[in-house]
Amino acid sequence: MGTRDLSEDTEVVLLLCGRFGGEKQEAFQPLAPKEYGELAKWLKALALRPTDLMTDSGRSALTGVQEARLERQRVEFLLGRGTAMALALERWARGGLWVISRGDDEYPQRLRRQLKNAAPPLLYGAGDKALLEKGGLAIVGSRKASPAALAYTRAIASKCADEGLAVVSGGADGVDSAAMQGVTEAGGYCIGVLPSDLLKTSLNRQNRVGLQEGRLVLVSPFYPEAGFGRGANAMARNRYIYTLADQALVIDSALGDGGTWTGAVENLKYRWVPLYVRSPGEGAGNAALIAEGAMPFNLTEDSTDKLIGLLGARAADQPPSGNDIAEAQQSFLAPESNASEEAAPSKSAAVLLQEELPAQPRPEELAVQPTVANDLLATSDVEESSDTTGKTIDEPPSAEQPVPVGRSGLALDMYDDFSAKLASLFRGGALSEEDISMLLSIEKSQAKAWLKRASKAGLVEKLKKPVRYALGSQGSLC
């Protein structure tokens, strides 16, 4: 790989933001992602692209670069690092690495869509870049997971391979490594998001097989030769694991600290993807994450259930279309109008926040409890609750109105059918009105009215913060 292998814009972004190995002795440090974000805004205001900075007119424009809170001398110094960049590219090429920037067509749309301006300006990687759009299941967990947890992880990853789902993980010891090993050994696809050692990892003999066969891609927004550290890089890469996936599964998590906990809580906050947590798990944080809004996942290793059905997952060979994204993820594309920087989890240079991330739908708005999904998909009369013409179902009769009766003399109140399904409906836990209306293919207003009747009858219990419904004492399975 040389400069000829880079797009013109990527070459300039790499000069500005890239690290080549000798920066400690240099007078000026590369731009942090947030600093590059300010420069990018300034360029856009002038109708310039990064590559224009290499022209005479672009260099002249640098007289006003203080508007981007940068020194002209620093920017010019960074743009003059061509020799250092060429030497670094030569080293990286021997390891089969590539570099792309946000302006390249190969840059994953998932990161652009989910993170907006907080998407990293540069990505370094090895393997087929097209795999970055496969999505799939992010599998994360503790470095110190038990042998049983690691075996469970490998089994789930193997199921992903069997069903054509890619696995996204972080390449760390413990659960990450078990997930990546499980899916690759089963012949599946894997996306490894690394906080360090990209070049070294790409040269690993076991990884070379997956890279050469097109089943593994390794990617990192950090300097490819950086050694491992338990600092900002390891924490910051969590968001890329989540946003490159369709949904996520926490195997085990500590309570209140650690990378797994931090990443899961950040995902719940920004609602990037539906989050599942193994239940019961061995980590003290598992139950706490479920209490925070994650969904319990209790599939056994020997279960014949399909992950695609349980997670609402998208097959790996069916990348999301624009219409699919708009319909299934709704507000994923629209940033909050009142976003503020205080929500950013860190001000470290490694945390790539140029502006507040947009609010996303809560996981329960995008996915349902696994056991509930199976029960209802197997029920042939679910669709009786909705009119096949697509018209809105009439409101159910009030308590003062007589129950409708057909010519046969049988009661036609569909509420009876609804109440009969409550035990099956809530077997997996509490559900929101949106979940119930989606599962039963009925209007939300219809679900709300029937839930109100069931609540009065003691069949369901209304929970708060957030508002959900669970099986009442009269309708319990005990």
Summary of the structure (lengths in Angstrom):
residues: 478
radius of gyration: 25.6
end to end distance: 64.9
largest distance: 90.5
contacts: 1577
relative contact order: 0.08
helix: 47%
strand: 10%
